[in-house]
Amino acid sequence: MDLKNVLIRYNILLVFFIFSSSASSSAEKTPLTPNERAGKTVSSGTSHPAYIASEGRIREVISREFQKFDIAGRVEYVHERDGIIYYLKSLSSSLFLGYINPGGVGFLYEWPLPEYLNPAGIKRFFAGQGAGFIVTADSVLYRLGINDLSLRSRKGVADALLVGGKIALVELSGGACFFNFNGSRLPLTMTGDIIIKNIADDRIVFLTNGRDVELMDLAVMKGIYQYAPGVIYMAPEGYNLVIHAVDEYNGSAQSDERDTVFYKVFVNGAEKGRTDTGPAAVNKTYRDLLDPNMHHLVRFERWTLDRARGKYNRDNNLYQPGPLYLFIPGSRVIQIHLKFNGSRYSFQKSVLMN
């Protein structure tokens, strides 16, 4: 299924078009400088912020005018929400969180932040729920309560944003990356430095690692599509899991390229099938269709031909691969490369491309 059909299916084609057209139109009428296009000036996570931080001051995007607010110091980050402008400013090597009402009496409040927070280490700034939020380059999320001035932190957060008043997180844990929305957590098939790129209709979240883009539907908490420049990922048609097993011969007694082997495959405790049979050094394949958007426990058993007796024997436990805990996303095919070098196994996971 291509991107257009997916967007039509989820009723977001029009929203996506409006999003793209709005950003394009705004850029044509009021072009921004390269520095203003940088991530630090567009900290809200949307493609059309009302205000940006430019040259140390607050500038309105549409009029391109600097706002005449009495803010001492250099404004580093800006986020506008519900008519209130929240900002981070630096002054005398210190960082401050502040907010101002541009209408009415124009009241302004500011609070100093801890010394270990500095503009150079900030990845994203946004505000809402009565708090200011900061994501740092070392993957820590800070929440400063504006009413009670409480400061809380959470490690392992690569990015964050408020969506419809609820917190969305890109989390790092155990070498893997997860998307967490309001406490519901899903593994991501992408790797690398993943950020929240955009949000459509307070429902579709676009995540990216700079190359791939994965779409998450918050209404059902599922990944619905993934794309990348010049790449088409295969859609499930009869199977959504492919396993490739092969020996990387290194001359050891337990890994002989002349051996004839196959692997039995167990899913969630039940035997599901087996790979084809062949020489150890030749790739052997197994395909299966598992329930999508769920975790599955996959286990393998290696069997080797005893040529003298003319039958296959299950290998000793020392030479069996360990179990694999897999998440099978919707609309994609996961492939696993299982490699044995005679003493240990390795697994490589990826999304299958056409």
ZADO-1210 file (C-alpha; in nm, 4 decimals, padded with zeros to 6 digits):
<atoms>
<atom x="00.0000" y="00.0000" z="00.0000" code="MET" pos="1"/>
<atom x="00.1554" y="00.3369" z="-00.1001" code="ASP" pos="2"/>
<atom x="00.1611" y="00.6505" z="00.1137" code="LEU" pos="3"/>
<atom x="-00.1306" y="00.8157" z="-00.0667" code="LYS" pos="4"/>
<atom x="-00.3630" y="00.5212" z="-00.0085" code="ASN" pos="5"/>
<atom x="-00.2594" y="00.4973" z="00.3544" code="VAL" pos="6"/>
<atom x="-00.3322" y="00.8644" z="00.4102" code="LEU" pos="7"/>
<atom x="-00.6700" y="00.8343" z="00.2362" code="ILE" pos="8"/>
<atom x="-00.7520" y="00.5287" z="00.4442" code="ARG" pos="9"/>
<atom x="-00.6876" y="00.7175" z="00.7649" code="TYR" pos="10"/>
<atom x="-00.8709" y="01.0301" z="00.6482" code="ASN" pos="11"/>
<atom x="-00.5691" y="01.2560" z="00.6724" code="ILE" pos="12"/>
<atom x="-00.4859" y="01.3319" z="00.3105" code="LEU" pos="13"/>
<atom x="-00.6636" y="01.6669" z="00.3234" code="LEU" pos="14"/>
<atom x="-00.5062" y="01.7554" z="00.6578" code="VAL" pos="15"/>
<atom x="-00.1629" y="01.6588" z="00.5278" code="PHE" pos="16"/>
<atom x="-00.2189" y="01.8746" z="00.2165" code="PHE" pos="17"/>
<atom x="-00.3283" y="02.1714" z="00.4244" code="ILE" pos="18"/>
<atom x="-00.0251" y="02.1239" z="00.6517" code="PHE" pos="19"/>
<atom x="00.2124" y="02.1162" z="00.3555" code="SER" pos="20"/>
<atom x="00.0422" y="02.3993" z="00.1685" code="SER" pos="21"/>
<atom x="00.0293" y="02.6202" z="00.4762" code="SER" pos="22"/>
<atom x="00.3980" y="02.5766" z="00.5456" code="ALA" pos="23"/>
<atom x="00.4857" y="02.6337" z="00.1800" code="SER" pos="24"/>
<atom x="00.2645" y="02.9412" z="00.1499" code="SER" pos="25"/>
<atom x="00.4048" y="03.0903" z="00.4682" code="SER" pos="26"/>
<atom x="00.7588" y="03.0333" z="00.3478" code="ALA" pos="27"/>
<atom x="00.6846" y="03.2068" z="00.0145" code="GLU" pos="28"/>
<atom x="00.5245" y="03.5130" z="00.1731" code="LYS" pos="29"/>
<atom x="00.7685" y="03.5550" z="00.4612" code="THR" pos="30"/>
<atom x="01.0920" y="03.3661" z="00.3877" code="PRO" pos="31"/>
<atom x="01.2985" y="03.2818" z="00.6941" code="LEU" pos="32"/>
<atom x="01.6732" y="03.2928" z="00.7205" code="THR" pos="33"/>
<atom x="01.8632" y="02.9630" z="00.7532" code="PRO" pos="34"/>
<atom x="01.9188" y="03.0294" z="01.1238" code="ASN" pos="35"/>
<atom x="01.5483" y="03.0896" z="01.1775" code="GLU" pos="36"/>
<atom x="01.4665" y="02.7618" z="01.0038" code="ARG" pos="37"/>
<atom x="01.6914" y="02.5758" z="01.2482" code="ALA" pos="38"/>
<atom x="01.5322" y="02.3443" z="01.5032" code="GLY" pos="39"/>
<atom x="01.5995" y="02.5764" z="01.7951" code="LYS" pos="40"/>
<atom x="01.3665" y="02.8425" z="01.6550" code="THR" pos="41"/>
<atom x="01.0854" y="02.6013" z="01.5684" code="VAL" pos="42"/>
<atom x="01.0607" y="02.4367" z="01.9072" code="SER" pos="43"/>
<atom x="00.6884" y="02.3654" z="01.9142" code="SER" pos="44"/>
<atom x="00.7135" y="02.0716" z="01.6761" code="GLY" pos="45"/>
<atom x="00.4810" y="02.2247" z="01.4164" code="THR" pos="46"/>
<atom x="00.5736" y="02.3575" z="01.0738" code="SER" pos="47"/>
<atom x="00.4065" y="02.6965" z="01.1267" code="HIS" pos="48"/>
<atom x="00.4815" y="02.8518" z="01.4676" code="PRO" pos="49"/>
<atom x="00.3343" y="03.1938" z="01.5398" code="ALA" pos="50"/>
<atom x="00.6554" y="03.3232" z="01.6983" code="TYR" pos="51"/>
<atom x="01.0231" y="03.2359" z="01.6727" code="ILE" pos="52"/>
<atom x="01.3427" y="03.3311" z="01.8512" code="ALA" pos="53"/>
<atom x="01.5529" y="03.5375" z="01.6123" code="SER" pos="54"/>
<atom x="01.8655" y="03.7400" z="01.6871" code="GLU" pos="55"/>
<atom x="01.7983" y="03.6994" z="02.0580" code="GLY" pos="56"/>
<atom x="01.4498" y="03.8494" z="02.0374" code="ARG" pos="57"/>
<atom x="01.0928" y="03.7328" z="01.9759" code="ILE" pos="58"/>
<atom x="00.9759" y="03.7734" z="01.6191" code="ARG" pos="59"/>
<atom x="00.6298" y="03.7147" z="01.4784" code="GLU" pos="60"/>
<atom x="00.6497" y="03.4806" z="01.1789" code="VAL" pos="61"/>
<atom x="00.3780" y="03.6292" z="00.9561" code="ILE" pos="62"/>
<atom x="00.4564" y="04.0001" z="00.9990" code="SER" pos="63"/>
<atom x="00.8324" y="03.9365" z="01.0428" code="ARG" pos="64"/>
<atom x="00.8247" y="04.2089" z="01.3092" code="GLU" pos="65"/>
<atom x="01.0189" y="04.1953" z="01.6340" code="PHE" pos="66"/>
<atom x="00.7905" y="04.2128" z="01.9357" code="GLN" pos="67"/>
<atom x="00.8522" y="04.5003" z="02.1754" code="LYS" pos="68"/>
<atom x="00.8644" y="04.3062" z="02.5001" code="PHE" pos="69"/>
<atom x="01.0716" y="04.4242" z="02.7923" code="ASP" pos="70"/>
<atom x="01.2846" y="04.1091" z="02.8192" code="ILE" pos="71"/>
<atom x="01.6378" y="04.1542" z="02.9483" code="ALA" pos="72"/>
<atom x="01.8876" y="03.9086" z="02.8021" code="GLY" pos="73"/>
<atom x="01.8892" y="03.6936" z="02.4916" code="ARG" pos="74"/>
<atom x="01.5787" y="03.4934" z="02.3966" code="VAL" pos="75"/>
<atom x="01.6915" y="03.1444" z="02.2907" code="GLU" pos="76"/>
<atom x="01.3685" y="02.9445" z="02.2446" code="TYR" pos="77"/>
<atom x="01.0014" y="03.0348" z="02.2007" code="VAL" pos="78"/>
<atom x="00.6770" y="02.8398" z="02.2196" code="HIS" pos="79"/>
<atom x="00.3306" y="02.9949" z="02.1874" code="GLU" pos="80"/>
<atom x="00.0272" y="02.8178" z="02.3323" code="ARG" pos="81"/>
<atom x="-00.3275" y="02.9410" z="02.3901" code="ASP" pos="82"/>
<atom x="-00.2275" y="03.3024" z="02.3304" code="GLY" pos="83"/>
<atom x="00.0612" y="03.2945" z="02.5806" code="ILE" pos="84"/>
<atom x="00.4242" y="03.3195" z="02.4662" code="ILE" pos="85"/>
<atom x="00.6617" y="03.0984" z="02.6664" code="TYR" pos="86"/>
<atom x="01.0348" y="03.1465" z="02.6227" code="TYR" pos="87"/>
<atom x="01.3795" y="03.0526" z="02.7437" code="LEU" pos="88"/>
<atom x="01.6340" y="03.3301" z="02.7754" code="LYS" pos="89"/>
<atom x="01.9984" y="03.3501" z="02.8737" code="SER" pos="90"/>
<atom x="02.1311" y="03.6298" z="03.0923" code="LEU" pos="91"/>
<atom x="02.4730" y="03.6483" z="03.2576" code="SER" pos="92"/>
<atom x="02.5438" y="03.2781" z="03.1921" code="SER" pos="93"/>
<atom x="02.2112" y="03.1808" z="03.3529" code="SER" pos="94"/>
<atom x="01.8981" y="03.0398" z="03.1888" code="LEU" pos="95"/>
<atom x="01.5455" y="03.1615" z="03.2664" code="PHE" pos="96"/>
<atom x="01.1989" y="03.0339" z="03.1827" code="LEU" pos="97"/>
<atom x="00.9407" y="03.3048" z="03.1251" code="GLY" pos="98"/>
<atom x="00.6026" y="03.3714" z="02.9763" code="TYR" pos="99"/>
<atom x="00.4228" y="03.6793" z="02.8569" code="ILE" pos="100"/>
<atom x="00.0721" y="03.7676" z="02.7457" code="ASN" pos="101"/>
<atom x="00.1156" y="03.9727" z="02.4273" code="PRO" pos="102"/>
<atom x="-00.2364" y="04.1148" z="02.4622" code="GLY" pos="103"/>
<atom x="-00.4078" y="04.2960" z="02.7472" code="GLY" pos="104"/>
<atom x="-00.1711" y="04.4283" z="03.0128" code="VAL" pos="105"/>
<atom x="00.1199" y="04.2239" z="02.8749" code="GLY" pos="106"/>
<atom x="00.2143" y="04.0695" z="03.2095" code="PHE" pos="107"/>
<atom x="00.5509" y="03.8930" z="03.2232" code="LEU" pos="108"/>
<atom x="00.6922" y="03.6375" z="03.4678" code="TYR" pos="109"/>
<atom x="01.0354" y="03.4701" z="03.4802" code="GLU" pos="110"/>
<atom x="01.2060" y="03.1981" z="03.6843" code="TRP" pos="111"/>
<atom x="01.5773" y="03.1074" z="03.6994" code="PRO" pos="112"/>
<atom x="01.6668" y="02.7509" z="03.5977" code="LEU" pos="113"/>
<atom x="01.9407" y="02.5282" z="03.7440" code="PRO" pos="114"/>
<atom x="02.2973" y="02.6049" z="03.6363" code="GLU" pos="115"/>
<atom x="02.3397" y="02.2660" z="03.4661" code="TYR" pos="116"/>
<atom x="02.0850" y="02.3693" z="03.2009" code="LEU" pos="117"/>
<atom x="02.2354" y="02.5779" z="02.9225" code="ASN" pos="118"/>
<atom x="02.1140" y="02.6790" z="02.5751" code="PRO" pos="119"/>
<atom x="02.3772" y="02.4720" z="02.3920" code="ALA" pos="120"/>
<atom x="02.2502" y="02.1491" z="02.5485" code="GLY" pos="121"/>
<atom x="01.8804" y="02.2026" z="02.4736" code="ILE" pos="122"/>
<atom x="01.7186" y="01.9971" z="02.1982" code="LYS" pos="123"/>
<atom x="01.3546" y="02.1085" z="02.2327" code="ARG" pos="124"/>
<atom x="01.1481" y="02.3482" z="02.4398" code="PHE" pos="125"/>
<atom x="00.7695" y="02.3563" z="02.4665" code="PHE" pos="126"/>
<atom x="00.5029" y="02.4451" z="02.7218" code="ALA" pos="127"/>
<atom x="00.1567" y="02.3412" z="02.8342" code="GLY" pos="128"/>
<atom x="-00.0261" y="02.1720" z="03.1223" code="GLN" pos="129"/>
<atom x="00.0920" y="02.4559" z="03.3464" code="GLY" pos="130"/>
<atom x="00.4577" y="02.3736" z="03.2890" code="ALA" pos="131"/>
<atom x="00.7588" y="02.4341" z="03.0700" code="GLY" pos="132"/>
<atom x="00.9328" y="02.1309" z="02.9194" code="PHE" pos="133"/>
<atom x="01.2947" y="02.0989" z="02.8105" code="ILE" pos="134"/>
<atom x="01.4519" y="01.8044" z="02.6268" code="VAL" pos="135"/>
<atom x="01.8309" y="01.8061" z="02.6420" code="THR" pos="136"/>
<atom x="02.0853" y="01.6631" z="02.3991" code="ALA" pos="137"/>
<atom x="02.1778" y="01.3960" z="02.6534" code="ASP" pos="138"/>
<atom x="01.8176" y="01.2639" z="02.6431" code="SER" pos="139"/>
<atom x="01.6739" y="01.4047" z="02.9656" code="VAL" pos="140"/>
<atom x="01.3261" y="01.5584" z="02.9882" code="LEU" pos="141"/>
<atom x="01.2793" y="01.8350" z="03.2456" code="TYR" pos="142"/>
<atom x="00.9413" y="01.9630" z="03.3618" code="ARG" pos="143"/>
<atom x="00.9202" y="02.2950" z="03.5466" code="LEU" pos="144"/>
<atom x="00.5832" y="02.3552" z="03.7099" code="GLY" pos="145"/>
<atom x="00.4932" y="02.7191" z="03.6573" code="ILE" pos="146"/>
<atom x="00.2520" y="02.7366" z="03.9505" code="ASN" pos="147"/>
<atom x="00.4569" y="02.5579" z="04.2169" code="ASP" pos="148"/>
<atom x="00.8054" y="02.5958" z="04.0587" code="LEU" pos="149"/>
<atom x="00.8627" y="02.2212" z="04.0968" code="SER" pos="150"/>
<atom x="01.1360" y="02.0653" z="03.8820" code="LEU" pos="151"/>
<atom x="01.1173" y="01.7024" z="03.7743" code="ARG" pos="152"/>
<atom x="01.3355" y="01.5093" z="03.5327" code="SER" pos="153"/>
<atom x="01.3134" y="01.1861" z="03.3365" code="ARG" pos="154"/>
<atom x="01.6117" y="01.0172" z="03.1738" code="LYS" pos="155"/>
<atom x="01.6063" y="00.8279" z="02.8447" code="GLY" pos="156"/>
<atom x="01.3825" y="01.0724" z="02.6552" code="VAL" pos="157"/>
<atom x="01.5156" y="01.1577" z="02.3099" code="ALA" pos="158"/>
<atom x="01.2262" y="01.3897" z="02.2239" code="ASP" pos="159"/>
<atom x="00.8866" y="01.4958" z="02.3576" code="ALA" pos="160"/>
<atom x="00.5864" y="01.7105" z="02.2723" code="LEU" pos="161"/>
<atom x="00.2303" y="01.7745" z="02.3851" code="LEU" pos="162"/>
<atom x="-00.0361" y="01.6365" z="02.1518" code="VAL" pos="163"/>
<atom x="-00.3938" y="01.7243" z="02.2326" code="GLY" pos="164"/>
<atom x="-00.2886" y="01.8108" z="02.5879" code="GLY" pos="165"/>
<atom x="-00.1174" y="01.4731" z="02.6437" code="LYS" pos="166"/>
<atom x="00.2533" y="01.3993" z="02.6488" code="ILE" pos="167"/>
<atom x="00.4191" y="01.2122" z="02.3602" code="ALA" pos="168"/>
<atom x="00.7693" y="01.0756" z="02.4172" code="LEU" pos="169"/>
<atom x="01.0443" y="00.9147" z="02.2135" code="VAL" pos="170"/>
<atom x="01.2102" y="00.6891" z="02.4705" code="GLU" pos="171"/>
<atom x="01.5422" y="00.5053" z="02.4744" code="LEU" pos="172"/>
<atom x="01.5658" y="00.1807" z="02.6663" code="SER" pos="173"/>
<atom x="01.7971" y="-00.1204" z="02.6418" code="GLY" pos="174"/>
<atom x="01.9396" y="-00.0126" z="02.3084" code="GLY" pos="175"/>
<atom x="01.5912" y="00.0139" z="02.1540" code="ALA" pos="176"/>
<atom x="01.3650" y="00.3107" z="02.0790" code="CYS" pos="177"/>
<atom x="00.9985" y="00.3410" z="02.1776" code="PHE" pos="178"/>
<atom x="00.7122" y="00.5806" z="02.1173" code="PHE" pos="179"/>
<atom x="00.5140" y="00.6524" z="02.4330" code="ASN" pos="180"/>
<atom x="00.1852" y="00.8418" z="02.4246" code="PHE" pos="181"/>
<atom x="00.0084" y="00.9096" z="02.7523" code="ASN" pos="182"/>
<atom x="00.1542" y="00.5889" z="02.9018" code="GLY" pos="183"/>
<atom x="00.0912" y="00.3559" z="02.6047" code="SER" pos="184"/>
<atom x="00.4224" y="00.2342" z="02.4597" code="ARG" pos="185"/>
<atom x="00.5158" y="00.0937" z="02.1164" code="LEU" pos="186"/>
<atom x="00.8573" y="-00.0157" z="01.9818" code="PRO" pos="187"/>
<atom x="00.9836" y="00.1676" z="01.6740" code="LEU" pos="188"/>
<atom x="01.1343" y="-00.0080" z="01.3738" code="THR" pos="189"/>
<atom x="01.3576" y="00.2906" z="01.3006" code="MET" pos="190"/>
<atom x="01.6970" y="00.3403" z="01.4612" code="THR" pos="191"/>
<atom x="01.9173" y="00.6438" z="01.5102" code="GLY" pos="192"/>
<atom x="01.8437" y="00.9896" z="01.6493" code="ASP" pos="193"/>
<atom x="01.4624" y="00.9891" z="01.6306" code="ILE" pos="194"/>
<atom x="01.2588" y="01.3056" z="01.6800" code="ILE" pos="195"/>
<atom x="00.8954" y="01.4105" z="01.6475" code="ILE" pos="196"/>
<atom x="00.8851" y="01.5798" z="01.3084" code="LYS" pos="197"/>
<atom x="00.5247" y="01.6908" z="01.2848" code="ASN" pos="198"/>
<atom x="00.1674" y="01.6332" z="01.4022" code="ILE" pos="199"/>
<atom x="-00.1506" y="01.6306" z="01.1923" code="ALA" pos="200"/>
<atom x="-00.4984" y="01.6812" z="01.3376" code="ASP" pos="201"/>
<atom x="-00.3780" y="01.5991" z="01.6913" code="ASP" pos="202"/>
<atom x="-00.3811" y="01.2349" z="01.5798" code="ARG" pos="203"/>
<atom x="-00.1106" y="01.1420" z="01.3276" code="ILE" pos="204"/>
<atom x="00.2449" y="01.1808" z="01.4574" code="VAL" pos="205"/>
<atom x="00.5348" y="01.1875" z="01.2115" code="PHE" pos="206"/>
<atom x="00.8575" y="01.0497" z="01.3591" code="LEU" pos="207"/>
<atom x="01.1894" y="01.0652" z="01.1754" code="THR" pos="208"/>
<atom x="01.5545" y="00.9737" z="01.2122" code="ASN" pos="209"/>
<atom x="01.6528" y="01.2123" z="00.9347" code="GLY" pos="210"/>
<atom x="01.5934" y="00.9505" z="00.6655" code="ARG" pos="211"/>
<atom x="01.2976" y="00.7269" z="00.7472" code="ASP" pos="212"/>
<atom x="00.9590" y="00.8623" z="00.8515" code="VAL" pos="213"/>
<atom x="00.7160" y="00.6527" z="01.0555" code="GLU" pos="214"/>
<atom x="00.3505" y="00.7495" z="01.1028" code="LEU" pos="215"/>
<atom x="00.1782" y="00.6732" z="01.4327" code="MET" pos="216"/>
<atom x="-00.2025" y="00.6837" z="01.4654" code="ASP" pos="217"/>
<atom x="-00.2738" y="00.7919" z="01.8230" code="LEU" pos="218"/>
<atom x="-00.6426" y="00.6991" z="01.8027" code="ALA" pos="219"/>
<atom x="-00.5552" y="00.3296" z="01.7826" code="VAL" pos="220"/>
<atom x="-00.1945" y="00.3580" z="01.9050" code="MET" pos="221"/>
<atom x="-00.0474" y="00.1820" z="01.6033" code="LYS" pos="222"/>
<atom x="00.2263" y="00.2459" z="01.3517" code="GLY" pos="223"/>
<atom x="00.0437" y="00.2737" z="01.0188" code="ILE" pos="224"/>
<atom x="00.3155" y="00.3419" z="00.7625" code="TYR" pos="225"/>
<atom x="00.6873" y="00.3937" z="00.7081" code="GLN" pos="226"/>
<atom x="00.8674" y="00.5508" z="00.4139" code="TYR" pos="227"/>
<atom x="01.2071" y="00.6848" z="00.3112" code="ALA" pos="228"/>
<atom x="01.3515" y="00.8575" z="00.0035" code="PRO" pos="229"/>
<atom x="01.3958" y="00.6076" z="-00.2767" code="GLY" pos="230"/>
<atom x="01.2685" y="00.3178" z="-00.0618" code="VAL" pos="231"/>
<atom x="00.9405" y="00.1243" z="-00.0681" code="ILE" pos="232"/>
<atom x="00.8865" y="-00.1054" z="00.2272" code="TYR" pos="233"/>
<atom x="00.7071" y="-00.4292" z="00.1512" code="MET" pos="234"/>
<atom x="00.3489" y="-00.4615" z="00.2719" code="ALA" pos="235"/>
<atom x="00.2396" y="-00.7900" z="00.4351" code="PRO" pos="236"/>
<atom x="00.0915" y="-01.0235" z="00.1742" code="GLU" pos="237"/>
<atom x="00.0660" y="-01.3694" z="00.3251" code="GLY" pos="238"/>
<atom x="00.3468" y="-01.3130" z="00.5743" code="TYR" pos="239"/>
<atom x="00.4895" y="-01.0387" z="00.7955" code="ASN" pos="240"/>
<atom x="00.7911" y="-01.2233" z="00.9369" code="LEU" pos="241"/>
<atom x="01.0848" y="-01.3622" z="00.7385" code="VAL" pos="242"/>
<atom x="01.3688" y="-01.5534" z="00.9038" code="ILE" pos="243"/>
<atom x="01.7009" y="-01.6185" z="00.7321" code="HIS" pos="244"/>
<atom x="01.9382" y="-01.8652" z="00.9017" code="ALA" pos="245"/>
<atom x="02.2963" y="-01.9300" z="00.7943" code="VAL" pos="246"/>
<atom x="02.6306" y="-02.0457" z="00.9364" code="ASP" pos="247"/>
<atom x="02.9328" y="-01.8229" z="00.8986" code="GLU" pos="248"/>
<atom x="03.1943" y="-02.0977" z="00.8673" code="TYR" pos="249"/>
<atom x="03.5109" y="-02.0380" z="01.0670" code="ASN" pos="250"/>
<atom x="03.6563" y="-02.3868" z="01.0731" code="GLY" pos="251"/>
<atom x="03.5298" y="-02.4814" z="01.4187" code="SER" pos="252"/>
<atom x="03.4033" y="-02.8322" z="01.4906" code="ALA" pos="253"/>
<atom x="03.0550" y="-02.7032" z="01.5686" code="GLN" pos="254"/>
<atom x="03.0182" y="-02.5028" z="01.2477" code="SER" pos="255"/>
<atom x="03.1036" y="-02.7127" z="00.9450" code="ASP" pos="256"/>
<atom x="02.9919" y="-02.5843" z="00.6070" code="GLU" pos="257"/>
<atom x="02.9385" y="-02.9484" z="00.5043" code="ARG" pos="258"/>
<atom x="02.6691" y="-02.9994" z="00.7715" code="ASP" pos="259"/>
<atom x="02.3071" y="-03.0237" z="00.6601" code="THR" pos="260"/>
<atom x="02.0760" y="-02.8415" z="00.8994" code="VAL" pos="261"/>
<atom x="01.7336" y="-02.6877" z="00.9522" code="PHE" pos="262"/>
<atom x="01.5685" y="-02.4862" z="01.2296" code="TYR" pos="263"/>
<atom x="01.2354" y="-02.5501" z="01.3927" code="LYS" pos="264"/>
<atom x="01.0482" y="-02.2293" z="01.4738" code="VAL" pos="265"/>
<atom x="00.8304" y="-02.1833" z="01.7830" code="PHE" pos="266"/>
<atom x="00.6081" y="-01.8788" z="01.8362" code="VAL" pos="267"/>
<atom x="00.4647" y="-01.8073" z="02.1813" code="ASN" pos="268"/>
<atom x="00.5423" y="-02.1634" z="02.2891" code="GLY" pos="269"/>
<atom x="00.3830" y="-02.3435" z="01.9919" code="ALA" pos="270"/>
<atom x="00.5755" y="-02.5065" z="01.7091" code="GLU" pos="271"/>
<atom x="00.4846" y="-02.3183" z="01.3916" code="LYS" pos="272"/>
<atom x="00.7068" y="-02.4765" z="01.1293" code="GLY" pos="273"/>
<atom x="01.0658" y="-02.5004" z="01.0149" code="ARG" pos="274"/>
<atom x="01.3091" y="-02.3486" z="00.7739" code="THR" pos="275"/>
<atom x="01.3974" y="-02.5287" z="00.4562" code="ASP" pos="276"/>
<atom x="01.6825" y="-02.7794" z="00.4844" code="THR" pos="277"/>
<atom x="02.0257" y="-02.7266" z="00.3357" code="GLY" pos="278"/>
<atom x="02.4008" y="-02.6949" z="00.3876" code="PRO" pos="279"/>
<atom x="02.4937" y="-02.4948" z="00.6960" code="ALA" pos="280"/>
<atom x="02.6649" y="-02.2234" z="00.4939" code="ALA" pos="281"/>
<atom x="02.3609" y="-02.1768" z="00.2658" code="VAL" pos="282"/>
<atom x="02.0791" y="-01.9437" z="00.3654" code="ASN" pos="283"/>
<atom x="01.7646" y="-02.1177" z="00.4936" code="LYS" pos="284"/>
<atom x="01.4330" y="-01.9311" z="00.5064" code="THR" pos="285"/>
<atom x="01.1100" y="-01.9422" z="00.7047" code="TYR" pos="286"/>
<atom x="00.8037" y="-01.7168" z="00.6588" code="ARG" pos="287"/>
<atom x="00.5031" y="-01.6683" z="00.8837" code="ASP" pos="288"/>
<atom x="00.2035" y="-01.4412" z="00.9315" code="LEU" pos="289"/>
<atom x="00.1791" y="-01.3308" z="01.2950" code="LEU" pos="290"/>
<atom x="-00.0763" y="-01.1068" z="01.4629" code="ASP" pos="291"/>
<atom x="00.0373" y="-00.7488" z="01.3915" code="PRO" pos="292"/>
<atom x="00.0881" y="-00.4731" z="01.6477" code="ASN" pos="293"/>
<atom x="00.1738" y="-00.7321" z="01.9109" code="MET" pos="294"/>
<atom x="00.4792" y="-00.8785" z="02.0814" code="HIS" pos="295"/>
<atom x="00.5720" y="-01.2396" z="02.0104" code="HIS" pos="296"/>
<atom x="00.8238" y="-01.4750" z="02.1698" code="LEU" pos="297"/>
<atom x="01.0103" y="-01.6544" z="01.8914" code="VAL" pos="298"/>
<atom x="01.2367" y="-01.9510" z="01.9650" code="ARG" pos="299"/>
<atom x="01.4539" y="-02.1611" z="01.7341" code="PHE" pos="300"/>
<atom x="01.5830" y="-02.5182" z="01.7468" code="GLU" pos="301"/>
<atom x="01.8785" y="-02.6258" z="01.5365" code="ARG" pos="302"/>
<atom x="01.8730" y="-02.9801" z="01.3944" code="TRP" pos="303"/>
<atom x="02.1713" y="-03.1378" z="01.2153" code="THR" pos="304"/>
<atom x="02.1861" y="-03.4448" z="00.9922" code="LEU" pos="305"/>
<atom x="02.3704" y="-03.7446" z="01.1383" code="ASP" pos="306"/>
<atom x="02.5025" y="-03.8893" z="00.8140" code="ARG" pos="307"/>
<atom x="02.6091" y="-04.2190" z="00.9717" code="ALA" pos="308"/>
<atom x="02.2581" y="-04.2909" z="01.1031" code="ARG" pos="309"/>
<atom x="02.0695" y="-04.1118" z="00.8317" code="GLY" pos="310"/>
<atom x="01.8546" y="-03.9001" z="01.0650" code="LYS" pos="311"/>
<atom x="01.8415" y="-03.5482" z="01.2083" code="TYR" pos="312"/>
<atom x="01.9351" y="-03.4848" z="01.5714" code="ASN" pos="313"/>
<atom x="01.8591" y="-03.1820" z="01.7830" code="ARG" pos="314"/>
<atom x="02.1856" y="-03.0033" z="01.8619" code="ASP" pos="315"/>
<atom x="02.3102" y="-02.9722" z="02.2188" code="ASN" pos="316"/>
<atom x="02.1619" y="-02.6809" z="02.4163" code="ASN" pos="317"/>
<atom x="02.5033" y="-02.5139" z="02.4128" code="LEU" pos="318"/>
<atom x="02.4631" y="-02.4653" z="02.0389" code="TYR" pos="319"/>
<atom x="02.1017" y="-02.3524" z="02.0328" code="GLN" pos="320"/>
<atom x="02.0060" y="-01.9869" z="01.9744" code="PRO" pos="321"/>
<atom x="01.8345" y="-01.7960" z="02.2516" code="GLY" pos="322"/>
<atom x="01.4750" y="-01.6725" z="02.2279" code="PRO" pos="323"/>
<atom x="01.3819" y="-01.3511" z="02.0508" code="LEU" pos="324"/>
<atom x="01.1142" y="-01.1132" z="02.1787" code="TYR" pos="325"/>
<atom x="00.9715" y="-00.9455" z="01.8678" code="LEU" pos="326"/>
<atom x="00.7219" y="-00.6699" z="01.8029" code="PHE" pos="327"/>
<atom x="00.5470" y="-00.7086" z="01.4668" code="ILE" pos="328"/>
<atom x="00.4236" y="-00.3695" z="01.3431" code="PRO" pos="329"/>
<atom x="00.1275" y="-00.3226" z="01.1136" code="GLY" pos="330"/>
<atom x="00.1721" y="-00.2666" z="00.7387" code="SER" pos="331"/>
<atom x="00.5347" y="-00.3872" z="00.7364" code="ARG" pos="332"/>
<atom x="00.7345" y="-00.7094" z="00.7089" code="VAL" pos="333"/>
<atom x="01.0068" y="-00.7776" z="00.9654" code="ILE" pos="334"/>
<atom x="01.3045" y="-00.9861" z="00.8623" code="GLN" pos="335"/>
<atom x="01.5478" y="-01.1554" z="01.1006" code="ILE" pos="336"/>
<atom x="01.8948" y="-01.2708" z="01.0006" code="HIS" pos="337"/>
<atom x="02.0070" y="-01.5521" z="01.2313" code="LEU" pos="338"/>
<atom x="02.3804" y="-01.6209" z="01.2058" code="LYS" pos="339"/>
<atom x="02.5887" y="-01.8911" z="01.3788" code="PHE" pos="340"/>
<atom x="02.9684" y="-01.8806" z="01.3837" code="ASN" pos="341"/>
<atom x="03.0237" y="-02.2118" z="01.5572" code="GLY" pos="342"/>
<atom x="03.0131" y="-02.0840" z="01.9113" code="SER" pos="343"/>
<atom x="02.7538" y="-01.8095" z="01.9301" code="ARG" pos="344"/>
<atom x="02.4523" y="-01.6694" z="01.7491" code="TYR" pos="345"/>
<atom x="02.3758" y="-01.3177" z="01.6370" code="SER" pos="346"/>
<atom x="02.0449" y="-01.1599" z="01.5321" code="PHE" pos="347"/>
<atom x="01.9934" y="-00.8707" z="01.2927" code="GLN" pos="348"/>
<atom x="01.6473" y="-00.7168" z="01.2556" code="LYS" pos="349"/>
<atom x="01.5276" y="-00.4917" z="00.9746" code="SER" pos="350"/>
<atom x="01.2200" y="-00.3908" z="00.7757" code="VAL" pos="351"/>
<atom x="01.1876" y="-00.5742" z="00.4434" code="LEU" pos="352"/>
<atom x="01.2054" y="-00.3596" z="00.1313" code="MET" pos="353"/>
<atom x="01.0646" y="-00.4315" z="-00.2142" code="ASN" pos="354"/>
</atoms>
